[in-house]
Amino acid sequence: MSLEVKCWTAFVYEDHKEAVRLLSLVKEPNKIKRGRAECLLHLSSRNGWLDVTKDLITKYHCDPHERDGLDWTCLHCAARGNHVDVMRYLIDECHCDPMAVGRWEWTPLHCAAYCGNSAAVEYLLSTGKCDPLAKDNEGKTPFKLAKERGHTDTLSVLKKFGGIKSSHPIDSYVNVLLVGNPGAGKSTLSHVINETASFTLLGSFRNVGGVVPCTAGIIPYKLQHRTLGNIILHDFAGHSEYYSSHSAIIENLLQGSGGVFLIVVNILEKEPVKQLHQWLTVVRNEAQKTLNECHVIVIVSHKDEISNPVERRRRKEEIKKESTSGRNLSLYCHMMYGLLEERKENILTLSDVMSAGKDNDDYFIPDKREDVLDVLDSLHSTGLISVLKSEEKVWVVVNKGILLTEVDGILFAPETFKEHVDIASNTGIVSVSGLTRLFPKYDPDMLIRFLKNMELCQEINPSFLRMTNLHQLA
């Protein structure tokens, strides 16, 4: 019996020690194939041998994308064996496609569901790259296969995923930014959109009671609209006092995803075209900074009278599809958002979030701190939450609309607003102690991070203030 046959046999019979020994002796392990054209990498992946799998790819130049006689990839094999660590390596390091179809048009998720491998199913869903509704050549989804086989544990994972996707469709939200001059009709359009929404989730971003909404010139609403779909509507004030902060806020909102700009122009004004060009310049400058595509709709209005507040259905569906295309957030993102929505607190630390996840059986989130941070960062990119980081702490702001109202809206309110606060003789410099005095219920470090994150302030070293005599003003 040749060394190649002995090596192949060791892989087939899952003799790890013998396989490792023989692997170093045979020539060109990447060309050894038997049976249904399975290579050693397929067998190693099926066996769950992470060390051997890595060696075969990096040392012996096996192709991680190679298919066997049944058109399976090594990722299919790892899913059949329920080997999450091997699957993670193949996806993260080797860029294997979790939606690759093999025999019967099965994806790796089909394989895992058919075999009742709930750990593999959960991991594949957690990548955000798998479609649990994908059908094979007989029209069967992974859920259907698991149900036919009676795999109750796997079914519970798939059901939980389906439930959380339905209750918290976070990957379907689109940022809609409403801009225009004062009196152009933005408030009316915002009111029309709000009134025609199926419902406003948690009021107006968990309605802030008792606070007049001057919010650094922006009021966010999270809506489920009958025709516009799921949107986060940002109503920007048209007053000139807000222009500098608008630029910073828009750039912040578009960091993780594109959006749709609605520019409302009052046709009754003397220079409506000039007004339109001004806002188009603002929108163009901000859109160029984002990696994601933005769309612009111009709405011509009379004062507080919208002639046509909604584009034709075809164009709306087209924009919504384009704005959300490519965004397929992971199972963990949906679980995390559901968990955060259940909490009464608006601001949580990272340890609060991890403790809440451990104590809640309805949602499962990663155990590792780094993985939890990755999930939170993904949610941050949607605009639904805000993640603030310092050297020592991490805060999660479930509803940044509250801070925009209770903090930014007061700090940056124009003098004509009754909420205006005369801070440091209106020099624009406020001390940390002054911030604590004004907003005693908030952690000052968290507030500073929030203001810096929104690019509404800069942190200055006290020594610089002393050198420039600015400390006298502060």
C-alpha positions in Angstrom: 0.0 0.0 0.0 1.5 3.3 -1.1 2.0 6.2 1.3 -0.7 8.2 -0.5 -3.3 5.4 0.1 -2.2 5.0 3.7 -2.6 8.8 4.2 -6.0 8.8 2.6 -7.1 5.9 4.8 -6.0 7.7 7.9 -8.1 10.7 7.0 -11.1 8.5 6.1 -11.0 6.7 9.4 -10.3 9.9 11.4 -6.9 8.8 12.7 -5.5 12.2 13.5 -2.1 11.1 14.7 -1.4 8.9 11.8 -2.7 11.4 9.3 -0.4 14.1 10.6 2.6 11.7 10.5 1.9 10.6 6.9 1.1 14.0 5.7 4.7 15.1 6.1 5.9 12.0 4.1 3.8 12.1 1.0 4.5 14.1 -2.0 2.0 16.7 -3.2 -0.8 16.1 -0.7 -2.9 18.6 -2.6 -3.3 16.1 -5.5 -4.4 13.1 -3.4 -8.0 12.2 -4.3 -10.1 9.1 -3.9 -13.7 8.0 -3.9 -16.0 10.7 -5.2 -13.1 13.0 -5.9 -12.8 14.1 -2.3 -9.5 15.7 -1.5 -7.7 15.6 1.9 -9.0 19.1 2.7 -12.6 18.0 2.4 -11.9 15.1 4.8 -10.0 17.2 7.2 -12.8 19.8 7.3 -15.4 17.0 7.8 -13.3 15.6 10.7 -13.0 18.9 12.4 -9.2 19.0 12.3 -8.5 22.7 12.4 -4.7 22.3 12.6 -4.5 19.9 9.7 -6.9 22.1 7.7 -4.7 25.1 8.2 -1.6 23.2 7.2 -3.2 21.8 4.0 -4.1 25.3 2.9 -1.1 27.3 4.0 1.7 24.7 3.8 0.5 22.2 1.1 -1.3 24.7 -1.1 -4.7 23.0 -1.1 -7.5 25.1 -2.6 -10.1 26.0 0.0 -12.6 26.6 -2.8 -12.2 23.2 -4.5 -15.2 21.1 -5.0 -15.6 17.3 -4.8 -17.6 15.0 -7.1 -20.8 16.0 -5.4 -20.0 19.7 -5.9 -19.5 20.1 -2.1 -17.0 22.6 -0.8 -14.9 22.1 2.3 -17.3 24.5 4.1 -20.2 22.1 3.3 -18.1 19.3 4.8 -17.4 21.3 8.0 -21.1 22.2 8.3 -22.0 18.5 8.0 -19.6 17.7 10.8 -20.8 20.6 13.0 -17.2 22.0 13.3 -17.7 25.7 14.0 -14.0 26.4 14.6 -13.1 25.0 11.1 -16.1 26.9 9.5 -15.0 30.2 11.2 -11.5 29.7 9.8 -12.7 28.9 6.3 -15.0 31.9 6.2 -12.9 34.5 8.0 -9.4 33.6 6.8 -10.0 31.8 3.5 -13.0 33.8 2.4 -15.1 30.8 1.6 -18.6 31.6 0.4 -21.2 30.5 3.0 -23.9 30.7 0.3 -22.0 28.4 -2.2 -24.5 25.8 -3.5 -23.5 22.2 -4.1 -25.4 19.1 -5.0 -29.2 19.5 -4.8 -28.5 23.3 -4.7 -27.7 22.9 -1.0 -25.9 25.7 0.9 -23.7 24.9 4.0 -26.8 25.9 6.0 -28.9 23.3 4.3 -26.2 20.7 5.2 -26.1 21.8 8.9 -29.9 21.9 9.2 -30.4 18.5 7.6 -27.8 16.9 10.0 -29.3 18.7 13.0 -26.1 20.5 13.8 -27.6 23.4 15.8 -24.2 24.9 16.6 -23.2 25.1 13.0 -26.6 26.6 12.1 -26.3 29.2 14.8 -22.8 30.2 13.6 -23.7 30.4 10.0 -26.7 32.6 10.8 -24.5 34.8 13.0 -22.2 35.7 10.1 -25.0 37.6 8.5 -24.0 36.1 5.1 -26.5 33.2 5.0 -30.0 33.3 3.7 -32.2 31.0 5.9 -34.9 31.2 3.2 -32.8 29.9 0.4 -34.4 27.0 -1.4 -32.8 23.9 -2.9 -33.8 22.2 -6.2 -36.9 20.8 -4.5 -37.9 24.2 -3.0 -36.9 23.2 0.5 -35.4 25.7 2.9 -33.0 24.8 5.8 -36.0 25.1 8.1 -38.0 22.6 6.1 -35.2 20.1 6.1 -34.7 20.4 9.9 -38.5 20.0 10.4 -38.7 16.9 8.2 -35.8 15.3 10.1 -37.3 16.2 13.5 -34.3 18.2 14.7 -36.0 20.2 17.5 -32.8 22.0 18.7 -32.0 23.2 15.2 -35.6 24.2 14.6 -35.6 26.4 17.8 -32.5 28.2 16.5 -34.1 28.8 13.1 -37.4 29.9 14.7 -35.6 32.2 17.0 -33.8 33.8 14.1 -37.0 34.1 12.1 -38.8 35.6 15.1 -36.2 38.2 15.9 -35.8 39.2 12.2 -39.6 39.8 12.1 -39.8 41.7 15.3 -36.6 43.8 14.8 -36.0 44.2 11.1 -33.0 46.4 11.7 -31.3 45.7 8.3 -34.3 47.1 6.5 -34.0 50.6 7.9 -33.0 53.5 5.7 -31.8 56.9 6.9 -34.0 59.7 5.4 -32.6 63.2 5.9 -35.1 66.1 5.5 -33.4 69.4 4.7 -34.4 72.9 3.4 -34.8 76.5 4.3 -37.1 77.7 7.2 -40.7 77.9 6.0 -40.2 75.6 3.1 -42.6 73.0 4.4 -40.3 70.5 6.0 -42.3 70.4 9.2 -45.4 69.8 7.3 -43.8 67.0 5.3 -42.4 65.5 8.5 -45.9 65.6 10.0 -47.4 64.0 6.9 -44.9 61.2 7.0 -45.4 60.7 10.8 -49.2 60.7 10.5 -49.2 58.2 7.6 -46.8 55.8 9.3 -48.1 52.5 10.4 -46.8 53.5 13.8 -44.0 55.4 15.4 -41.9 53.0 17.4 -41.6 54.0 21.0 -43.2 57.3 20.3 -40.6 59.7 19.0 -37.5 57.6 19.7 -38.8 56.8 23.1 -40.6 60.1 23.6 -38.7 62.5 25.7 -41.2 63.9 28.3 -41.2 67.5 29.4 -38.4 68.6 27.1 -39.0 71.0 24.2 -37.3 69.3 21.3 -34.5 71.7 20.3 -32.0 69.1 19.4 -29.0 70.8 17.9 -31.3 71.4 15.0 -32.3 67.8 14.4 -35.2 65.6 15.5 -35.0 61.8 14.8 -38.0 59.6 14.4 -38.0 55.8 13.8 -41.0 54.8 11.7 -42.6 51.8 10.1 -44.3 53.4 7.1 -47.0 51.8 5.0 -45.4 52.7 1.7 -42.0 54.0 2.6 -41.0 51.0 4.6 -38.8 51.2 7.7 -37.1 54.6 8.0 -35.2 56.7 10.4 -36.5 60.2 9.6 -34.1 63.1 10.5 -35.8 66.5 10.4 -33.1 69.2 10.2 -33.9 72.7 11.2 -33.4 75.3 8.4 -32.1 78.1 10.7 -28.6 79.4 9.8 -27.5 79.0 13.4 -27.5 75.2 12.9 -25.6 75.0 9.6 -22.2 74.2 11.0 -23.6 71.5 13.3 -25.7 70.0 10.5 -22.6 69.2 8.5 -21.0 67.3 11.4 -24.2 65.5 12.2 -25.0 64.4 8.6 -21.4 63.1 8.2 -21.9 61.1 11.4 -25.2 59.7 10.3 -23.8 58.5 7.0 -20.7 56.8 8.4 -22.1 53.3 8.3 -24.8 53.5 5.6 -26.1 55.6 2.8 -29.3 57.5 2.9 -32.0 59.4 1.1 -32.0 63.2 1.2 -35.3 65.0 0.8 -34.7 68.7 -0.1 -37.8 70.8 0.4 -37.8 74.0 -1.7 -40.4 76.8 -1.3 -41.4 77.7 -4.9 -43.0 81.0 -3.6 -39.7 82.5 -2.5 -37.8 84.9 -4.7 -34.9 82.7 -5.5 -36.0 79.1 -5.2 -33.3 77.9 -7.7 -30.6 79.5 -5.6 -32.0 77.9 -2.5 -32.0 74.5 -4.2 -28.4 75.0 -5.3 -27.3 75.8 -1.8 -28.8 72.7 -0.3 -27.6 70.5 -3.2 -24.0 71.8 -2.5 -24.4 70.8 1.2 -25.8 67.4 0.3 -23.1 66.7 -2.4 -20.3 67.6 0.0 -21.6 65.2 2.7 -22.5 62.4 0.2 -19.0 62.4 -1.2 -17.6 61.5 2.3 -19.6 58.3 2.6 -18.6 55.0 1.0 -22.3 54.2 0.5 -24.6 55.5 -2.2 -26.9 58.3 -1.4 -30.1 59.4 -3.2 -31.6 62.8 -3.5 -35.3 63.8 -4.0 -36.3 67.4 -4.5 -39.8 68.3 -3.3 -41.2 71.7 -4.4 -43.7 73.2 -2.0 -45.8 76.2 -1.1 -45.3 77.4 2.5 -46.5 74.5 4.7 -48.3 72.9 1.8 -46.9 69.8 0.2 -48.1 69.3 -3.4 -46.7 65.8 -3.7 -45.1 64.5 -0.5 -44.5 61.0 -1.7 -42.7 59.9 -4.9 -44.3 57.3 -7.1 -44.3 53.8 -5.6 -42.0 52.4 -8.2 -39.3 54.9 -7.5 -39.7 54.6 -3.7 -39.3 50.8 -3.9 -36.3 51.2 -6.1 -34.6 53.6 -3.7 -35.4 51.5 -0.7 -34.0 48.4 -2.4 -30.8 50.2 -3.5 -30.4 51.8 0.0 -30.6 48.5 1.8 -28.9 46.3 -0.8 -25.9 44.4 0.5 -26.9 44.9 4.1 -27.5 41.6 5.7 -26.9 42.0 9.4 -26.0 39.0 11.5 -28.3 37.0 13.8 -26.4 38.4 16.7 -27.2 42.0 15.6 -30.9 41.2 15.6 -30.7 39.5 18.9 -28.7 42.4 20.4 -31.1 45.0 19.2 -34.0 43.0 20.6 -32.2 42.8 24.0 -31.4 46.5 24.0 -35.0 47.4 23.1 -36.3 45.5 26.1 -34.1 47.4 28.5 -35.6 50.4 30.4 -32.2 52.2 30.5 -31.2 54.4 27.6 -27.5 54.3 28.3 -25.7 51.0 29.2 -22.1 50.1 29.7 -20.6 47.2 27.9 -20.6 45.1 31.1 -24.3 46.0 31.5 -25.0 44.6 28.0 -23.0 41.4 28.5 -24.7 40.8 31.9 -28.1 41.4 30.3 -27.3 38.8 27.6 -26.3 36.2 30.1 -29.5 36.7 32.2 -31.9 36.6 29.2 -32.8 33.2 27.6 -34.9 34.9 24.8 -31.8 36.3 23.1 -28.4 34.8 22.6 -25.4 37.0 22.0 -21.6 36.2 21.9 -19.7 35.5 25.1 -16.5 37.2 24.2 -16.1 41.0 24.8 -14.5 41.5 21.3 -17.4 39.7 19.5 -20.0 41.8 21.5 -18.2 45.0 20.4 -18.2 43.9 16.8 -22.0 43.3 17.0 -22.5 46.7 18.7 -20.4 48.4 16.0 -22.5 46.9 13.3 -25.6 48.2 15.0 -24.0 51.6 15.3 -23.4 51.7 11.6 -27.2 51.5 11.0 -27.8 54.6 13.0 -30.2 52.8 15.3 -27.8 53.1 18.3 -24.6 54.9 19.2 -21.5 53.2 20.6 -19.1 55.5 22.6 -15.6 54.3 23.5 -13.0 55.7 25.9 -9.8 54.0 26.9 -11.4 52.3 29.9 -15.2 52.2 29.2 -17.7 51.6 26.5 -21.2 53.0 26.5 -24.2 52.0 24.4 -26.7 54.8 23.8 -29.9 53.0 22.8 -31.7 56.2 21.8 -29.4 59.1 20.9 -32.5 61.2 20.3 -32.7 61.6 24.0 -29.2 63.0 24.3 -29.7 65.2 21.3 -32.6 66.7 23.1 -31.6 66.8 26.7 -27.9 67.7 26.2 -27.1 68.9 22.7 -30.3 70.8 22.2 -29.7 72.8 25.3 -25.9 73.3 24.8 -26.4 74.5 21.2 -29.8 76.2 21.4 -29.9 79.7 19.8 -30.4 82.6 22.1 -33.9 83.0 20.9 -34.8 79.6 22.4 -35.9 79.6 26.0 -33.8 76.5 26.6 -30.6 78.5 25.8 -28.0 78.2 28.4 -25.4 80.9 28.8 -22.3 78.8 29.2 -18.9 80.4 30.0 -20.1 83.8 28.9 -21.0 82.3 25.5 -17.3 81.7 24.6 -18.0 78.2 23.5 -15.8 76.7 26.2 -17.3 74.6 29.0 -15.4 72.8 31.7 -16.0 69.2 32.7 -17.3 70.5 36.1 -19.7 72.8 34.3 -20.9 69.9 32.2 -21.5 67.8 35.3 -23.4 70.7 36.9 -25.7 71.2 33.9 -26.3 67.5 33.4 -25.9 65.7 36.7 -27.6 62.5 35.7 -25.1 61.7 33.0 -21.5 60.4 33.2 -19.4 63.4 32.0 -17.0 61.1 30.2 -19.9 59.6 28.3 -21.2 63.1 27.4 -17.8 64.2 26.1 -17.6 61.1 24.0 -21.0 61.7 22.6 -20.3 65.3 21.7 -17.0 64.4 20.1 -18.7 61.5 18.3 -21.2 63.8 16.8 -18.3 66.1 16.0 -20.0 69.0 17.8 -17.0 69.7 20.1 -13.3 69.2 20.7 -11.5 68.3 23.9 -8.8 70.8 24.8 -6.0 70.2 27.2 -6.1 72.5 30.2 -2.4 73.4 29.7 -3.3 74.8 26.3 -6.0 77.0 27.8 -3.5 78.3 30.3 -0.9 79.1 27.6 -3.5 81.1 25.6 -5.2 82.7 28.6 -8.4 81.0 27.5 -8.8 79.5 31.0 -10.0 82.9 32.1 -12.9 82.6 29.8 -13.8 79.0 30.8 
